[in-house]
């Protein structure tokens, strides 16, 4: 899996050299290349933006510069026939990013090119143009219902969420099994470690009982309770057939 990230602040993406994602790219499980969009400008001031056609506040990033930059990534030979190439564009106006989408991208794509916009965004023809090209799928995505100053933080989130699901990146795939937003459709239950008593708070006693059945039931109840409180939308989306009698009582 190859990631190509384009930004006018490439240093923002230095964090990708750290931790698990950094190790995975050093080890060759994934490839990450960060590019400075200004390398595709042609004027002395390395200008990437202009005023919005039709008027309005702010500046819009130019399609011609984005086109040259993105073509350079889509021209890269990935060493296989008909690779699945994604153009991911972070925008608060995008489709919500989800664990399901990240899982699909991790398993079934060969290249994710991320175009980080700044200012009032990227000229709309860029997304339209690449969507019309047979070899590219365009995915305009949002991290949530709030506005960031640019796409870089969203690019970091996408790379981390996808890379950890690429086979071979996480040493212990078991740790992917019971996560929030996994297949159970619930938020994860709380977890604890030693010391068992801390500032007058003790770890729930059931967890030290050694009774695996009761521990599993307690965790399921906590997951249900937490999800009902924090994400009633997820409870509404649960498949009733997958709930047992105890679930319904909880
Ligand atoms: N760019 C600005 N705001 C964003 C958001 N909420 N999600 C993704 N990209 C963004």
Boltz pocket constraint, residues with backbone or C-beta under 6 A from the ligand:
constraints:
  - pocket:
      binder: B
      contacts: [[A, 90], [A, 91], [A, 92], [A, 141], [A, 142], [A, 143], [A, 144], [A, 145], [A, 146], [A, 147], [A, 148], [A, 149], [A, 150], [A, 151], [A, 154]]
      max_distance: 6.0
